[in-house]
Amino acid sequence: MGTLTREDLKDLFPGPENFLRRKAIWDSCHGDVEEPGREDSTISTPPPPLSPLPQTSTPVQPIAPHSTPEKVVKLFFPEYVVHTDTELEHVRNEYFELAKKGEEQNCQMSKDLRCRLICNTMTSMIAILRANGDAESDRYPSKPEVTAMAKRIVKYYPMLQDLGKKNTWATVYGQLFKRLQNVRSPQKTFPDGRPSKKRHLKQKMPHPEQTTDTDEMESTPSTEINMSPDRDGSDSDSPKTMAKHYKTLQALFKKKNPNNEAVSQLLDLEFKARRAIIDLDSTLEENRYYNVIEAYPCFKVIGHVMEELRRIVDKNNSNYIAELKERWHNFCQKVLFYGVSKNMMKCPMGMTKIENALMILRALPSLFPSPSTAPKNTQPYLPFEDKDPNVYLKKCPLSCPVLLVSEFNCLLAIGDEPIHTLAKCEVVDGVLYLMAYYYAIHLTYPKCVATLLSVIQTEVLLDEIHERDLTPSYKKAIADWTAFNNPRQ
């Protein structure tokens, strides 16, 4: 046995998993004195070979926009895995989509998702230590291991990097280490009140800034991760996954102050299933609003309804809402000249912005008329004098989204309850909010204003109209409008 070299032991017991066995045989044969605390560290480098090669430090190369870094932090023992799931992958894909446009700074991971990532990653690290049969039952990830994991997390989720700092992973490291301290089991008490020297040596680790580079702690080969079924892209739209998203969304919106960014991310993930349910709803349109709001109370928030409009019309355009409002304001300016030319509107000279906006709302149904006479409660704009809108709505329930404009403010209402209060100066944008509710709840345009809403759909929302909705009144209205704006054609 004494004639065995290190190379012979590697041939007899190959692989990093047999390192401790090779070390024990070598010590028993050659009587080497082991360094204190070394037997407990899984990140220590093995004894150098007989013919050492010069070691060089490999700098971390920047990740290409479409490359996917490994989710495995592979040390000599064990291998830790970065946590990921459908929602986290969605945020990551959104980051790289924005990166193509140079807008990656606009992508932020919500607080809930960040907490989930940190907690589940640390739980996974501890579980892997236990599953690998570590001889020390109280073994926890060391600081170098936590540092390596923090570096790998900011590689895989670049939006978590600390921009402008030397160590872009410092914040993630701090959160991982704080989580480790929260889950660490309390230390055993000893008769003399002092922990053992062995335990003290294990806990004495260097500061993260003093650790070696990630590439020095990782082995050269990489290991692929076998994704679980619920993380597989082909299963991301399964009923089980959609139900999970919906349950998370409901729990999130029951909070007093829900995180709107997290709600938007869940609405993105659950979009297909939600639209299938709403579009196939066979209930009367008068009751559909209540069913949708009961299932998705987040649609009482104007911001989420406008985002739903974006998902339906132009899902991949992150600037759609800003572009939509700009087109709408340009459309209103053209309507002023169009109405004056048809003697349906007064010259706006001397009017305030609010008076100008109200004049546009009053004239729109006449400028783009429908053959049917409009009932009072289906006009997009209704003046009312009651100070309490609830009293008015109880007397005259609405069958479609309507703007109620009073002396004091402007209300967007459906059915018998107000949804949102607007300032008088925002009354023109209220028409866009009406259109958003028509789309989100999947309502049919009332016949008396179908021509007007169809013109707004094609000219402002830039959404193609169905062939069956190309009524003679719409064709005539759009032809007159086009001829006025393009007289040379």
Backbone torsions as a table, in degrees:
resi	resn	phi	psi	omega
1	MET	NA	-32.9	-177.2
2	GLY	-67.7	-16.3	-179.0
3	THR	-88.0	-5.4	-178.8
4	LEU	-70.9	133.9	175.2
5	THR	-96.0	174.3	177.7
6	ARG	-63.7	-36.0	179.1
7	GLU	-65.3	-38.4	177.7
8	ASP	-62.8	-41.5	179.3
9	LEU	-65.1	-36.9	177.7
10	LYS	-65.9	-34.6	177.5
11	ASP	-70.5	-37.4	-179.8
12	LEU	-74.0	-38.9	-177.4
13	PHE	-129.0	77.4	-175.9
14	PRO	-75.1	161.9	173.1
15	GLY	93.3	152.7	-179.6
16	PRO	-68.1	-23.0	-178.5
17	GLU	-68.6	-19.3	179.4
18	ASN	-101.1	16.3	-177.4
19	PHE	-61.9	-45.5	-178.0
20	LEU	-64.6	-36.0	178.7
21	ARG	-65.9	-44.4	178.4
22	ARG	-62.4	-39.1	-178.7
23	LYS	-65.0	-42.0	-178.9
24	ALA	-64.5	-41.0	179.4
25	ILE	-65.6	-42.3	-179.7
26	TRP	-63.1	-42.1	-179.5
27	ASP	-65.7	-39.8	-179.1
28	SER	-67.6	-30.2	-178.7
29	CYS	-84.2	-36.7	-171.9
30	HIS	-112.2	-8.6	174.1
31	GLY	67.5	32.2	178.4
32	ASP	-69.6	144.5	178.6
33	VAL	-89.6	124.5	-177.5
34	GLU	-81.5	144.3	177.8
35	GLU	-71.1	143.0	-179.3
36	PRO	-60.5	138.3	175.0
37	GLY	77.9	-7.7	-175.8
38	ARG	-70.5	-29.7	-176.3
39	GLU	-68.2	-16.1	-175.8
40	ASP	-99.2	-4.2	-175.4
41	SER	-103.4	124.5	-179.5
42	THR	-88.0	-4.8	-178.5
43	ILE	-103.1	-0.5	-180.0
44	SER	-68.2	146.3	179.8
45	THR	-78.2	145.0	179.4
46	PRO	-69.8	164.9	179.0
47	PRO	-57.0	141.3	-177.5
48	PRO	-65.1	147.7	178.1
49	PRO	-68.7	171.0	-176.4
50	LEU	-64.9	-33.1	179.7
51	SER	-115.3	84.9	-174.9
52	PRO	-67.1	143.5	177.0
53	LEU	-100.4	150.1	177.8
54	PRO	-64.1	133.5	-178.0
55	GLN	-99.8	137.1	178.4
56	THR	-124.9	149.1	179.2
57	SER	-90.9	125.4	-179.2
58	THR	-95.6	117.1	-179.7
59	PRO	-68.3	152.6	178.2
60	VAL	-75.3	122.4	-178.8
61	GLN	-85.4	145.1	176.7
62	PRO	-64.3	147.4	-175.9
63	ILE	-83.7	134.7	175.9
64	ALA	-65.6	153.5	-174.8
65	PRO	-57.0	-32.5	-174.5
66	HIS	-105.4	-1.0	-178.4
67	SER	-80.1	151.2	-179.7
68	THR	-115.9	111.9	179.0
69	PRO	-67.5	156.6	179.5
70	GLU	-64.0	142.3	176.6
71	LYS	-91.2	5.2	179.9
72	VAL	-105.3	123.6	169.9
73	VAL	-92.8	99.6	-170.9
74	LYS	-98.6	100.9	171.5
75	LEU	-92.4	-175.8	178.0
76	PHE	-63.3	-35.8	177.7
77	PHE	-171.4	126.3	-4.0
78	PRO	-97.3	-164.4	176.7
79	GLU	-109.5	122.1	179.5
80	TYR	-100.8	150.7	-175.6
81	VAL	-120.5	131.9	174.9
82	VAL	-70.5	131.6	-179.6
83	HIS	-70.6	141.5	174.0
84	THR	-151.8	153.5	174.9
85	ASP	-151.2	-175.0	-174.4
86	THR	-61.0	-43.4	-177.0
87	GLU	-69.0	-40.6	178.0
88	LEU	-66.0	-39.6	177.5
89	GLU	-65.1	-34.2	178.3
90	HIS	-63.4	-44.2	178.8
91	VAL	-64.0	-39.4	-179.7
92	ARG	-65.4	-43.3	178.2
93	ASN	-64.7	-37.5	177.6
94	GLU	-63.0	-36.9	178.8
95	TYR	-61.1	-46.6	-177.3
96	PHE	-72.0	-28.9	174.2
97	GLU	-65.0	-42.9	178.0
98	LEU	-69.9	-30.8	179.9
99	ALA	-63.6	-30.6	177.7
100	LYS	-62.6	-29.7	-179.6
101	LYS	-96.4	1.7	-176.8
102	GLY	75.0	22.8	-177.1
103	GLU	-117.7	28.7	-176.9
104	GLU	-63.4	-20.9	179.6
105	GLN	-68.9	-15.2	179.3
106	ASN	-82.4	-7.4	-178.9
107	CYS	-93.9	119.8	178.5
108	GLN	-126.5	139.2	174.8
109	MET	-84.8	132.3	-178.3
110	SER	-65.3	159.7	-178.6
111	LYS	-62.3	-39.6	-179.4
112	ASP	-63.0	-43.7	-179.7
113	LEU	-68.4	-38.0	178.7
114	ARG	-63.5	-44.1	178.9
115	CYS	-62.6	-40.6	178.7
116	ARG	-63.0	-43.1	179.7
117	LEU	-61.2	-47.7	-177.6
118	ILE	-65.1	-48.4	-176.6
119	CYS	-63.6	-47.2	-176.7
120	ASN	-69.8	-34.2	177.6
121	THR	-65.7	-45.3	179.8
122	MET	-66.6	-40.2	176.6
123	THR	-60.3	-40.3	178.6
124	SER	-64.9	-40.5	-179.9
125	MET	-62.1	-44.5	179.9
126	ILE	-66.5	-40.9	-179.7
127	ALA	-64.3	-37.7	179.0
128	ILE	-65.4	-38.9	176.3
129	LEU	-60.2	-44.6	-179.0
130	ARG	-68.2	-40.6	-176.9
131	ALA	-67.9	-28.6	-179.1
132	ASN	-80.8	3.2	173.7
133	GLY	71.8	42.1	177.4
134	ASP	-62.0	132.9	-176.3
135	ALA	-63.1	-31.9	179.9
136	GLU	-90.4	113.0	-175.6
137	SER	-68.5	-22.4	-178.5
138	ASP	-96.8	17.2	-178.7
139	ARG	-72.2	132.2	176.2
140	TYR	-125.9	161.4	177.8
141	PRO	-56.5	135.1	-179.6
142	SER	-81.5	169.5	-179.6
143	LYS	-62.2	-42.3	175.5
144	PRO	-60.7	-36.5	178.5
145	GLU	-68.3	-41.2	177.5
146	VAL	-64.8	-37.9	178.1
147	THR	-63.9	-44.4	178.8
148	ALA	-61.6	-40.3	179.0
149	MET	-66.3	-40.9	178.7
150	ALA	-61.0	-41.1	178.3
151	LYS	-64.7	-39.6	-179.5
152	ARG	-70.0	-34.4	-179.9
153	ILE	-63.9	-45.5	-178.9
154	VAL	-72.2	-20.0	171.3
155	LYS	-71.0	-43.9	-175.6
156	TYR	-78.4	-33.1	177.2
157	TYR	-119.3	82.2	-172.6
158	PRO	-61.8	-23.3	-178.6
159	MET	-67.5	-9.4	179.4
160	LEU	-91.6	-0.6	-178.3
161	GLN	-68.3	146.7	174.2
162	ASP	-87.3	98.4	-177.1
163	LEU	-69.7	140.4	178.2
164	GLY	84.3	3.3	179.2
165	LYS	-112.9	155.3	179.6
166	LYS	-65.1	-48.2	177.6
167	ASN	-100.4	98.6	-176.7
168	THR	-70.2	-7.8	-177.0
169	TRP	-103.8	5.9	-171.8
170	ALA	-62.4	-42.0	-178.8
171	THR	-65.2	-44.6	179.3
172	VAL	-63.9	-39.5	177.0
173	TYR	-59.6	-45.0	-179.9
174	GLY	-61.3	-38.8	179.4
175	GLN	-70.3	-39.5	177.1
176	LEU	-63.6	-44.3	-177.6
177	PHE	-68.2	-36.1	176.9
178	LYS	-64.3	-40.1	176.8
179	ARG	-64.0	-39.6	178.2
180	LEU	-61.4	-42.3	179.0
181	GLN	-65.2	-32.9	-178.9
182	ASN	-72.6	-30.7	-176.8
183	VAL	-98.6	-7.6	-178.3
184	ARG	-65.9	134.0	178.5
185	SER	-67.2	146.0	178.4
186	PRO	-63.5	146.0	-178.1
187	GLN	-72.8	148.6	178.2
188	LYS	-71.5	146.0	176.8
189	THR	-87.4	148.6	-178.8
190	PHE	-118.1	154.7	-176.5
191	PRO	-53.9	-40.2	-178.0
192	ASP	-88.8	4.8	177.2
193	GLY	80.2	4.4	-178.8
194	ARG	-120.9	139.1	175.7
195	PRO	-70.0	161.3	-179.0
196	SER	-67.8	156.2	179.9
197	LYS	-64.1	-34.6	-179.6
198	LYS	-61.7	-43.5	-179.5
199	ARG	-67.5	-37.8	179.4
200	HIS	-62.1	-39.0	179.4
201	LEU	-67.9	-34.8	-179.9
202	LYS	-68.4	-35.7	-175.6
203	GLN	-83.0	-14.7	-177.9
204	LYS	-82.9	95.9	-177.7
205	MET	-120.7	156.6	-178.8
206	PRO	-72.5	161.3	175.1
207	HIS	-66.1	150.8	-177.0
208	PRO	-57.9	-29.2	-179.3
209	GLU	-73.8	-15.7	-179.6
210	GLN	-94.4	-3.2	-177.8
211	THR	-77.4	162.7	179.3
212	THR	-75.5	169.3	179.6
213	ASP	-66.0	155.3	-177.3
214	THR	-58.1	-38.9	-176.9
215	ASP	-65.5	-24.2	179.6
216	GLU	-76.7	-24.9	-178.9
217	MET	-91.8	-16.4	-179.5
218	GLU	-95.7	146.7	175.0
219	SER	-82.3	160.6	-174.6
220	THR	-64.1	-49.9	-179.5
221	PRO	-69.0	151.9	177.9
222	SER	-113.5	155.5	-178.0
223	THR	-118.0	130.6	178.2
224	GLU	-75.7	151.8	179.2
225	ILE	-98.7	132.1	172.2
226	ASN	-83.9	104.8	-175.8
227	MET	-68.1	140.5	176.0
228	SER	-72.8	160.0	-174.5
229	PRO	-57.7	-36.2	-176.5
230	ASP	-75.3	-8.0	176.3
231	ARG	-100.9	-9.5	-177.4
232	ASP	-69.6	138.0	-178.5
233	GLY	-61.2	-34.1	-178.1
234	SER	-68.2	-19.8	-177.5
235	ASP	-105.6	6.2	-175.1
236	SER	-68.6	-22.6	-179.9
237	ASP	-104.0	16.4	-179.5
238	SER	-68.5	153.8	178.5
239	PRO	-56.2	-36.2	-179.5
240	LYS	-64.4	-43.1	179.7
241	THR	-67.6	-41.4	178.7
242	MET	-63.3	-39.1	177.8
243	ALA	-63.7	-37.1	178.5
244	LYS	-65.3	-42.9	178.4
245	HIS	-62.6	-42.7	-178.4
246	TYR	-64.2	-41.5	179.3
247	LYS	-63.6	-41.8	177.9
248	THR	-64.6	-39.3	179.4
249	LEU	-63.4	-43.3	179.4
250	GLN	-63.7	-43.6	-179.8
251	ALA	-64.4	-37.1	-178.6
252	LEU	-68.1	-39.7	-175.6
253	PHE	-81.1	-8.3	174.8
254	LYS	-79.4	-11.9	178.1
255	LYS	-69.4	157.7	-177.8
256	LYS	-63.7	-44.9	178.1
257	ASN	-125.7	81.6	-177.4
258	PRO	-65.0	148.8	177.6
259	ASN	-76.9	107.9	-175.4
260	ASN	-64.3	-31.6	178.6
261	GLU	-67.0	-41.6	177.7
262	ALA	-67.2	-37.6	177.5
263	VAL	-61.9	-43.4	179.7
264	SER	-62.4	-39.9	179.1
265	GLN	-64.4	-40.3	178.4
266	LEU	-69.0	-37.4	177.1
267	LEU	-64.5	-34.7	175.3
268	ASP	-63.1	-44.5	-176.7
269	LEU	-68.5	-34.2	-173.5
270	GLU	-97.3	12.0	-170.5
271	PHE	-58.9	-51.4	-175.1
272	LYS	-61.1	-46.6	-179.2
273	ALA	-64.9	-39.5	-178.9
274	ARG	-65.6	-44.7	-179.2
275	ARG	-66.5	-34.9	178.5
276	ALA	-63.0	-40.3	-179.3
277	ILE	-70.6	-46.1	-176.8
278	ILE	-68.5	-42.7	-177.3
279	ASP	-67.7	-26.9	-179.6
280	LEU	-96.5	8.1	-179.2
281	ASP	-65.0	122.8	-176.4
282	SER	-95.4	3.2	-179.6
283	THR	-73.3	163.1	177.9
284	LEU	-61.9	145.5	-177.6
285	GLU	-63.9	-26.9	178.3
286	GLU	-63.8	-28.5	-178.4
287	ASN	-102.1	-9.1	-174.0
288	ARG	-64.8	-37.0	-179.9
289	TYR	-57.7	-44.9	-177.9
290	TYR	-65.2	-38.0	178.7
291	ASN	-64.8	-43.1	-178.0
292	VAL	-68.5	-43.6	-178.9
293	ILE	-67.1	-34.3	177.5
294	GLU	-65.5	-39.1	179.6
295	ALA	-78.2	-34.4	-177.7
296	TYR	-131.7	79.5	179.5
297	PRO	-62.2	-16.0	178.9
298	CYS	-64.8	-19.2	-179.6
299	PHE	-76.3	0.7	169.7
300	LYS	-77.7	-13.2	178.9
301	VAL	-92.3	124.6	-176.3
302	ILE	-57.7	-39.4	-178.6
303	GLY	-59.6	-41.5	-179.8
304	HIS	-71.4	-33.4	177.8
305	VAL	-68.5	-40.2	177.6
306	MET	-65.8	-37.4	176.0
307	GLU	-65.1	-35.5	177.4
308	GLU	-65.6	-38.7	175.1
309	LEU	-60.0	-42.7	178.2
310	ARG	-62.3	-42.8	-179.6
311	ARG	-61.9	-36.8	-176.6
312	ILE	-75.0	-43.4	-172.3
313	VAL	-87.8	-48.3	-174.9
314	ASP	-147.0	77.5	-170.0
315	LYS	-62.1	-34.7	-172.9
316	ASN	-88.7	0.1	-179.2
317	ASN	-99.2	103.2	-177.8
318	SER	-71.3	-17.8	179.8
319	ASN	-100.8	16.7	-173.1
320	TYR	-60.6	-43.6	-174.8
321	ILE	-65.4	-42.9	178.2
322	ALA	-63.6	-42.3	178.1
323	GLU	-65.9	-36.6	179.5
324	LEU	-62.1	-46.4	-179.2
325	LYS	-65.0	-36.3	177.8
326	GLU	-65.6	-42.7	177.5
327	ARG	-63.9	-37.9	-178.5
328	TRP	-65.9	-42.1	178.9
329	HIS	-66.0	-38.1	175.7
330	ASN	-65.5	-39.2	178.1
331	PHE	-61.7	-43.0	-179.3
332	CYS	-64.6	-36.4	177.3
333	GLN	-64.0	-40.1	177.7
334	LYS	-68.8	-35.0	178.9
335	VAL	-61.9	-35.6	178.5
336	LEU	-57.7	-49.8	-179.9
337	PHE	-68.2	-37.4	-179.8
338	TYR	-64.1	-43.1	-180.0
339	GLY	-67.9	-38.4	178.6
340	VAL	-66.2	-38.4	-179.8
341	SER	-66.3	-26.7	179.3
342	LYS	-96.5	7.6	-180.0
343	ASN	58.5	30.9	177.0
344	MET	-105.2	-7.6	179.9
345	MET	-138.3	150.7	176.5
346	LYS	-82.1	161.0	174.8
347	CYS	-65.0	130.4	-174.5
348	PRO	-74.8	5.1	-179.0
349	MET	-62.0	130.2	177.8
350	GLY	86.1	-4.1	179.8
351	MET	-88.1	149.9	172.0
352	THR	-77.9	168.3	179.3
353	LYS	-61.8	-38.4	-179.4
354	ILE	-67.6	-44.6	178.3
355	GLU	-62.8	-39.3	177.9
356	ASN	-62.6	-44.0	-179.1
357	ALA	-65.3	-42.9	179.8
358	LEU	-65.5	-35.6	177.9
359	MET	-64.7	-38.8	178.1
360	ILE	-64.3	-44.7	-178.8
361	LEU	-62.9	-39.0	179.8
362	ARG	-68.0	-32.5	-174.0
363	ALA	-87.7	-21.2	-174.0
364	LEU	-55.4	-48.3	-179.8
365	PRO	-61.4	-28.8	179.6
366	SER	-80.9	-32.2	179.2
367	LEU	-71.9	-31.0	178.4
368	PHE	-125.8	73.4	-169.6
369	PRO	-77.0	153.9	172.4
370	SER	-110.9	153.8	-178.2
371	PRO	-65.9	-26.9	-178.5
372	SER	-83.0	147.1	176.3
373	THR	-77.4	136.9	-174.6
374	ALA	-84.2	120.6	169.3
375	PRO	-62.0	155.5	-173.9
376	LYS	-60.2	-38.4	-173.0
377	ASN	-89.4	14.5	175.3
378	THR	-116.3	-1.7	176.1
379	GLN	-66.1	144.0	179.3
380	PRO	-67.8	-19.2	-179.1
381	TYR	-130.4	124.4	-179.6
382	LEU	-130.7	123.4	172.2
383	PRO	-80.5	145.4	174.6
384	PHE	-146.6	151.4	-172.1
385	GLU	-108.4	-11.1	-179.9
386	ASP	-67.4	137.1	177.4
387	LYS	-71.9	-29.3	179.8
388	ASP	-102.5	109.8	-178.6
389	PRO	-65.3	-28.1	179.9
390	ASN	-62.3	-37.3	178.2
391	VAL	-64.9	-42.9	179.9
392	TYR	-63.8	-43.0	-176.9
393	LEU	-70.0	-31.3	176.4
394	LYS	-67.1	-34.4	179.2
395	LYS	-75.1	-40.7	-175.2
396	CYS	-129.7	77.6	178.5
397	PRO	-61.8	145.2	-174.5
398	LEU	-98.4	141.5	-179.5
399	SER	-96.3	-1.9	179.9
400	CYS	-155.9	168.5	178.4
401	PRO	-62.5	133.1	-175.7
402	VAL	-142.9	147.4	172.4
403	LEU	-95.7	123.3	176.2
404	LEU	-103.2	116.4	-175.9
405	VAL	-110.2	120.0	178.4
406	SER	-113.7	-176.5	178.2
407	GLU	-67.8	-22.2	-171.9
408	PHE	-101.4	-39.9	-175.7
409	ASN	-159.1	-169.0	179.3
410	CYS	-130.0	133.3	-177.5
411	LEU	-119.8	139.1	170.6
412	LEU	-100.9	124.3	-173.2
413	ALA	-137.0	151.2	172.4
414	ILE	-138.8	139.1	179.1
415	GLY	68.2	-125.6	-177.8
416	ASP	-118.6	23.9	179.0
417	GLU	-141.4	140.9	175.4
418	PRO	-74.2	145.1	-178.3
419	ILE	-102.1	-47.0	-172.5
420	HIS	-149.1	141.1	177.7
421	THR	-101.7	129.3	-179.9
422	LEU	-114.4	149.8	171.1
423	ALA	-71.1	155.3	-178.0
424	LYS	-57.7	-33.7	-178.7
425	CYS	-70.7	-14.1	-179.5
426	GLU	-98.6	8.7	-172.0
427	VAL	-62.7	-32.9	-179.7
428	VAL	-67.1	-41.6	177.9
429	ASP	-65.0	-17.7	178.7
430	GLY	-59.1	-28.5	178.4
431	VAL	-64.7	-37.1	176.8
432	LEU	-64.8	-37.5	178.5
433	TYR	-66.2	-36.3	175.1
434	LEU	-60.5	-46.4	179.8
435	MET	-62.2	-37.9	179.3
436	ALA	-62.0	-39.2	178.9
437	TYR	-71.7	-34.6	174.7
438	TYR	-59.4	-40.7	-179.5
439	TYR	-74.5	-47.2	-174.2
440	ALA	-64.4	-38.8	-177.5
441	ILE	-93.7	-6.9	179.2
442	HIS	62.0	58.3	179.0
443	LEU	-98.3	150.9	176.3
444	THR	-86.9	139.3	177.9
445	TYR	-63.3	134.8	172.4
446	PRO	-61.6	141.3	-175.5
447	LYS	-59.1	-31.6	-176.2
448	CYS	-70.9	-21.2	178.9
449	VAL	-126.8	17.0	-177.1
450	ALA	-63.0	-37.9	-179.3
451	THR	-65.2	-46.0	179.4
452	LEU	-60.1	-49.3	-177.4
453	LEU	-67.9	-31.7	177.2
454	SER	-68.1	-38.1	177.2
455	VAL	-64.4	-43.3	177.5
456	ILE	-62.9	-37.6	-179.8
457	GLN	-61.6	-44.5	-175.2
458	THR	-85.4	-35.7	-174.7
459	GLU	-87.7	-30.0	-175.5
460	VAL	-108.2	-51.8	-179.7
461	LEU	-74.4	-17.8	-177.6
462	LEU	58.2	39.6	178.4
463	ASP	-108.9	126.1	-177.8
464	GLU	-63.8	144.4	-179.3
465	ILE	-95.2	145.2	-179.8
466	HIS	-67.8	147.7	-176.1
467	GLU	-59.0	-35.5	-178.6
468	ARG	-70.8	-16.5	179.5
469	ASP	-92.5	2.8	178.1
470	LEU	-80.6	72.1	-177.7
471	THR	-74.5	159.5	177.4
472	PRO	-57.8	-37.4	179.9
473	SER	-66.1	-37.6	178.2
474	TYR	-67.8	-44.3	-179.2
475	LYS	-60.3	-41.8	180.0
476	LYS	-67.6	-43.0	-178.5
477	ALA	-64.7	-42.8	-177.8
478	ILE	-72.3	-30.7	177.0
479	ALA	-67.6	-43.9	178.0
480	ASP	-63.6	-40.8	-179.3
481	TRP	-65.4	-42.7	179.8
482	THR	-66.7	-40.7	180.0
483	ALA	-64.8	-35.5	179.6
484	PHE	-68.9	-40.3	-176.6
485	ASN	-83.3	-21.4	179.3
486	ASN	-132.0	71.9	-174.0
487	PRO	-64.5	-22.7	-177.3
488	ARG	-79.9	-16.2	-176.2
489	GLN	-83.2	NA	NA
